[in-house]
């Protein structure tokens, strides 16, 4: 391990993957009762719980083994567990990590991505929209989108190095978060002129944009290259499809939790 300290932005851009996942809650808005309230509360609660857990375990690990240079880059936390609790804790932490990463996290990510592809397919925002928007008649789930995500996940896991996947996932997430803060400001503060809510629609989005942008700046040149190309492709596709979005009437798209067969829509998927 290099003795030179890594820049804060670079280190954070890698570690941010541990905090991703809370945003997947929003993809289930259409399948949740009273989503305008419950989705926001669940997202904030998840962030608070994760923040407390990660800060606590990092602090305790640092107290138990201050010299992090002597630890393995891949198994450092598990090595500390072995020092503190012996071989049984070492094995337990590995088992828990495998279950959490290989099963729980994978299922959560697959569920979230499949719902995004389903909703974009339903709104005709992607090529092959009819395929992605198909809902299984019995299971009431977007089966084609789910199977597509599962297949692509297997291929990427087998062919693409883990570090590359990690950086690209983080790049995409942080880019989306920056654009989200920007759109909140543009839509609510500029277009809808909600100038009285200066903290909600100006101060907080600006702070979020600056903080996330600082972390985003820590990616290496290769990540910026591949991530930028993918972002440019998405923007190009969005511009090509823009007329289709303008042709939608509000009742065709609807609001979260309000669409359904009674409004002429397909029955929404269920978890």
C-alpha positions, -999 to 999 in steps of 0.1 A, spaced: 0 0 0 13 35 -9 25 55 21 13 87 6 -22 98 17 -48 96 -10 -67 129 -18 -99 131 1 -120 133 -31 -104 102 -46 -108 82 -15 -144 93 -10 -153 86 -46 -143 49 -40 -158 46 -6 -191 61 -17 -202 27 -30 -208 16 6 -235 43 10 -252 38 -23 -285 19 -23 -307 42 -3 -318 58 -36 -333 24 -47 -361 31 -23 -375 58 -47 -378 32 -75 -406 15 -55 -427 46 -52 -454 32 -75 -457 1 -54 -459 19 -20 -489 33 -1 -487 71 3 -453 73 -15 -451 111 -12 -445 106 25 -432 71 30 -405 72 4 -390 104 17 -391 92 53 -376 58 44 -348 74 24 -338 98 52 -341 70 78 -319 47 57 -292 74 54 -292 81 91 -290 44 101 -262 37 75 -243 68 85 -243 58 122 -234 22 115 -205 31 91 -191 58 113 -193 36 144 -176 5 129 -149 26 113 -142 44 146 -141 11 165 -118 -5 139 -94 25 140 -93 22 178 -85 -15 176 -59 -13 149 -46 23 144 -18 13 119 -39 7 88 -8 4 66 -2 -31 79 -36 -43 69 -46 -60 36 -64 -37 12 -91 -63 6 -94 -80 40 -84 -52 64 -117 -50 83 -119 -88 86 -83 -89 99 -92 -65 126 -122 -87 135 -98 -116 139 -76 -96 162 -105 -86 183 -127 -117 184 -106 -145 171 -111 -169 141 -149 -172 147 -155 -135 143 -133 -134 112 -153 -162 96 -186 -147 107 -178 -113 92 -168 -129 59 -201 -150 58 -222 -119 66 -204 -99 39 -209 -126 13 -246 -129 22 -251 -91 22 -231 -84 -10 -239 -115 -30 -276 -118 -21 -291 -88 -4 -273 -61 -23 -276 -79 -56 -313 -84 -52 -319 -48 -41 -299 -35 -71 -316 -58 -96 -350 -48 -82 -342 -11 -85 -327 -12 -119 -354 -33 -133 -381 -9 -121 -362 20 -137 -360 2 -170 -397 -8 -167 -408 28 -161 -386 42 -189 -399 15 -212 -435 23 -203 -428 59 -211 -412 49 -244 -379 65 -234 -356 36 -245 -352 14 -275 -371 -18 -270 -396 -1 -248 -424 -26 -253 -400 -54 -242 -389 -36 -211 -425 -25 -201 -439 -60 -202 -455 -70 -169 -459 -107 -160 -497 -114 -159 -495 -136 -128 -464 -122 -109 -472 -86 -116 -435 -78 -120 -415 -64 -150 -402 -98 -159 -383 -89 -190 -365 -60 -174 -356 -81 -144 -342 -110 -165 -322 -85 -187 -306 -69 -156 -298 -103 -142 -281 -114 -175 -261 -82 -179 -250 -84 -142 -236 -119 -148 -218 -109 -179 -202 -78 -163 -192 -97 -132 -174 -123 -153 -157 -100 -178 -151 -66 -162 -127 -61 -133 -143 -53 -100 -124 -20 -96 -137 -8 -130 -173 -17 -122 -170 0 -88 -157 33 -103 -182 34 -131 -211 27 -107 -199 54 -84 -194 78 -114 -230 72 -126 -245 76 -91 -226 108 -83 -234 123 -117 -270 115 -112 -270 131 -77 -254 163 -91 -280 165 -119 -308 159 -94 -296 189 -73 -294 210 -104 -329 200 -116 -344 208 -82 -330 243 -85 -340 248 -121 -375 233 -119 -387 246 -85 -367 278 -81 -364 291 -116 -394 277 -135 -420 275 -107 -405 306 -90 -408 292 -55 -385 319 -42 -399 318 -7 -385 283 -2 -349 295 -6 -334 268 16 -353 239 0 -348 250 -36 -317 271 -36 -294 267 -6 -297 229 -1 -294 220 -38 -264 243 -41 -247 226 -11 -255 192 -24 -241 201 -58 -209 215 -44 -203 185 -20 -211 158 -45 -192 177 -72 -161 177 -50 -163 139 -45 -170 135 -82 -138 153 -90 -118 125 -74 -123 100 -102 -93 91 -124 -90 101 -160 -101 67 -174 -133 67 -154 -141 103 -166 -135 91 -202 -158 60 -201 -183 76 -178 -184 108 -199 -189 88 -231 -218 69 -215 -233 101 -202 -230 117 -237 -247 87 -252 -276 91 -227 -280 128 -234 -280 121 -271 -306 95 -268 -327 118 -245 -325 146 -271 -336 122 -298 -366 111 -277 -374 146 -264 -404 151 -288 -419 119 -274 -418 133 -239 -434 165 -250 -463 146 -266 -473 129 -233 -502 144 -214 -501 145 -176 -528 119 -173 -508 95 -194 -478 96 -171 -494 103 -138 -479 108 -104 -462 82 -82 -487 59 -66 -516 73 -86 -513 53 -118 -531 21 -124 -556 1 -145 -583 26 -136 -563 53 -154 -557 33 -185 -523 21 -175 -510 -14 -172 -512 -28 -137 -482 -18 -118 -456 -44 -107 -456 -57 -72 -427 -67 -50 
